[in-house]
Amino acid sequence: MDKNEVRQLIKSYRQRLSDEDVKIQSRLIIDRLKKSDIYKNAENVFLYISYNREVDTYMLLSQCLTDGKKVYAPRVLSKTHMEFYRVSDENDLVSGYMGIMEPSDSCKKTEIRSGLFIMPGLAFDYDFHRIGYGGGFYDRYLSDDNTFVKAALAFDFQLLESIPYEEHDLKPDYIITQTQFIRREN
């Protein structure tokens, strides 16, 4: 399968999830992350805002704020550029690029380039390759100098034996599903 075929397959699996399935499985994934040292040691958490049956990051946003962490979410500024902004609660989010919720104009852009970075993706494999949505936003953002610990949250069906990839594709350091917590060996 090529990348687009993998994207279509995973999107079809995701669409079959009920709202309750998304909620229950997301809670298991967030709980697994919450117990980890990468979460416990993070002062700053950068996270995508879930959309269209992704792992529910609203739960993670709430958990981070409860735990006193600084939370940053992306805002798309052009077809090739996004930046992260500090959010204090869900009320800081407004509908943005492609209808995805993003920080409002009242949120402050951050220059911080360290912390726990939660990466979105459609599919991952055991060699930590990632297939995103095809826009390249995260690959570009993470190619700039940073010391992020990169973690991907995914439902079990998003973790495949192997997927097509390109050498420049960025890899997460961790993949966390409802049943697995996998660390990439360097």
Residue pairs with C-beta under 8 A, 6 or more apart in sequence:
1 9
1 163
1 164
2 164
3 131
3 134
3 163
3 164
4 134
6 122
6 123
6 131
6 160
6 163
6 164
7 122
7 123
7 131
7 133
7 134
9 123
10 122
10 123
10 131
10 157
10 158
11 122
13 155
13 157
13 158
14 52
14 53
14 54
14 155
15 53
17 25
17 53
17 155
22 53
22 55
22 56
23 56
25 55
25 155
25 178
26 50
26 55
26 56
26 59
27 56
27 59
28 178
28 179
29 55
29 153
29 154
29 155
29 176
29 177
29 178
30 55
30 56
30 59
30 60
30 63
30 153
32 176
32 177
32 178
32 181
33 39
33 60
33 151
33 153
33 176
34 63
36 174
36 176
36 181
38 116
38 149
38 151
38 173
38 174
39 45
39 116
42 69
42 115
42 116
42 149
43 69
43 70
43 115
44 69
44 70
44 71
44 72
44 112
44 114
44 115
44 116
45 60
45 64
45 69
45 70
45 71
45 72
45 115
45 116
45 118
46 71
46 72
46 73
46 74
46 84
46 115
46 116
46 117
46 118
46 148
47 57
47 60
47 61
47 64
47 71
47 72
47 73
47 117
47 118
48 54
48 57
48 73
48 74
48 118
48 119
48 120
49 57
49 58
49 61
49 73
49 74
49 93
49 100
49 101
49 102
50 56
50 57
50 58
51 98
51 99
51 100
51 101
54 120
55 153
55 154
55 155
57 118
57 153
58 90
60 118
60 153
61 71
61 73
61 87
61 89
61 90
62 90
64 71
65 71
65 88
65 89
70 86
70 115
71 86
71 87
71 88
72 84
72 85
72 86
72 87
72 110
72 112
72 115
73 84
73 85
73 87
73 93
73 102
73 103
74 82
74 83
74 84
74 85
74 102
74 103
74 137
74 141
75 82
75 83
75 84
75 85
75 96
75 97
75 102
75 103
75 107
76 82
76 96
76 97
76 98
76 100
76 102
76 137
77 83
79 135
80 136
80 137
80 140
81 137
81 140
82 137
82 141
83 109
83 110
84 109
84 110
84 141
85 102
85 103
85 107
85 108
85 109
85 110
86 103
86 107
86 108
86 110
87 93
87 103
87 107
92 103
92 104
92 106
92 107
93 101
93 102
93 103
93 104
94 101
94 102
94 103
94 104
95 101
95 102
96 102
113 144
113 145
113 146
113 147
113 148
114 146
114 147
114 148
115 148
115 149
116 148
116 149
116 151
117 142
117 146
117 148
117 149
117 150
117 151
118 151
118 152
118 153
119 130
119 138
119 142
119 150
119 151
119 152
119 170
119 172
120 132
120 133
120 138
120 152
121 130
121 131
121 132
121 152
121 154
121 158
121 172
122 131
122 132
122 133
122 158
123 130
123 131
123 158
123 159
123 160
123 163
124 130
124 131
124 152
124 154
124 158
124 159
124 160
124 163
124 172
124 175
125 159
125 160
125 161
125 162
125 163
125 165
126 159
126 161
126 162
126 182
127 162
127 171
128 171
128 172
128 173
128 175
128 184
129 162
129 163
129 165
129 169
129 171
130 152
130 165
130 169
130 170
130 171
130 172
131 163
131 164
131 165
132 138
132 139
138 170
139 168
139 169
139 170
142 148
142 150
142 170
143 170
149 173
149 174
150 170
150 171
150 172
150 173
150 174
151 172
151 173
151 174
151 175
151 176
152 172
152 174
152 175
152 176
153 176
153 177
154 175
154 176
154 177
155 177
155 178
156 177
156 178
156 179
156 180
158 177
159 175
159 177
159 180
171 184
172 184
173 183
173 184
174 181
174 182
174 183
174 184
175 182
176 182
